[in-house]
Amino acid sequence: MTQQKTILVADDESHILHVVSLKLRNAGYRVVTAHDGQEALEAALQERPHLLITDYHMPQLSGLELCRRLKQDPSLPRIPVIMLTARGYHLEPQDTEQSGILRMLSKPFSPRQLLVTVNEVLEGTVRDAAPVAPGPRPVGGGTVQPFRAEPPDRQAV
């Protein structure tokens, strides 16, 4: 029997935590949640998750700073990251490379597409600095952003 994988989900919006956690638990994952970046950092150090899904904008520590701190901690194994962002927001390639972010999903996103992305990351079909496509691709109400994606033409909602 294979070990149940642990996913840490960090977001300051309770409804996002609820929806994402429910989808992941229903898919058989063990889910740990955090409401801000500092709580997520502490949970990651204690739980040593297989994957981190984090919002970019959070109190205490931003998602980006959280990822940087986790990547710099020599006591932790490398934790792959899926970053959730507001529509129209993007990170520079050096930010993603320095922080372990493998994928970015813009809100609103499809929980189904998030699960597909989670499975790709955990199965190892997503590698460092390997974009999904040359630009953002619409998926079920949201957009999956490869890290080198240019911002969509739309305004953030």
N, C-alpha and C positions, 0 to 999 in steps of 0.2 A: 504494500500500500504506500502511495506517495505521501509526502508530508504536505499538509495544508499550507499554502502560501499566505503570508501576512502582507497586507497592504495598508499603509498609513495614508489617511485622507485628511488634508488640512485645508480648511476654508472657514472664514468668519461668517458665512451665510448659512444658517441652520438648515434651510430647505435644500441647499446644495449637498451638505453633509448627509442629510437624510436620504435623498434620492440616490446619490452615488453609493452610499453604504448599503442600501437595500439591494441595488442591482448587483453589487459585488458579492454580498452574502448569498444572494439567491444563486449565484454562479459558483458557489463553493469556496470562496475566499474568506479568510479570517480578516476582519477589518478593525483597525484602531483609528479613532478620530481625534482631531485636535482643532480647537477654535481660533488659534492664532499661531504665529510663527514660533514663538518661544515654547509654547506647549508642544508643538510638533517636534522641535529640536529635542526636548526632553523625552518625548515618546520614542523618537527614532533611536536615541542612545540606549533606552531601556529595552525596546522591542526588537530592534534590528530587523526592520521590515525588508521584504523582497522587492518592494516597489513603493515609491512615494508619489501620490497625486496631490498637488498643492496649488492653491490659488496664488496669483502673483501679489495682489494687494491685500495684505492682512495686517492687523495690529501687531505690535511688539517687534516682529521681524518680518520683512517682506519674504515672499516665496523665493525670490532670487537669493537673498542673503541667507536664508535657511539652507538652500541647496549648496551654496558656497561653503558654509560652515560644515555641513555634513561631508562634503567631498574632501575638505582639508583635514578632517579628523582621521588620524592614522589607525585608530582603534576600530574603525568601522569598515566593513566591506563596502565596495562601491554599490551605491543604491541608485538604480535607474529612476528617472523622474519624468512624469507627465505634468506639464504646467497648464493650469487653467487661467485664461486671461479674458479681459473685456474685448469685445469685438473691435477689430481695428488696431489692436495693440500688438506690437512685435518686439522681439529682443534682437540685439545684435549678435552675430555669429560668435564673437568672442565671449559674450555672456553665457551662451548655452554651452560652449565648449568648456568653460571654466567651472561650470556648475553641475554637469551631469544631466542636463535636460535633453531627453531624447525626442520628445514630442510636445507640441503646444496645441491645445484645443481652445477655441474661443467660445465664450458664453454668448448666447445659449447653445448648448450642445446636445446631441442625442445620447441618452444613456446607453443605447445599443451600440453606437459608434465608440463610445468610451470603452465599453467592454471589449470590443474588437481590438482597439488600440492596446488595452491592458494585456490581452492575450498575446498579441504580437510582441510586445516588450518582454513579457515573462517567458515566452517560448524562444526568445533570442533571435527572432526574425528581424528585429530592429537593432541596428548597431550604432555606435557613436558616430555622430556627424553624417548619418545616412538619411537624407531627406526622403519623404514619401514621394514627392513629386516636385517639379521645379517651382511651384507656387502653392498658394492655399487651394484647398479643394472643398467645395460645399458638401456637407454630409448631414442629412437629417435635421435641418434647422440650425446647424452650427457650421463651423469651419475647422478642419484639421489643418494646422499650420506646421509645415516642416520648418526646421529652424532657420533656414535662409529665406523664409517667405517675406515678401514685401507686404506691407499692410494692405488690406482690402480697400477698395474705393469707397466703401460705405463709412459713415460716421459711427462711432461707438454708441451703443444704446445703453 
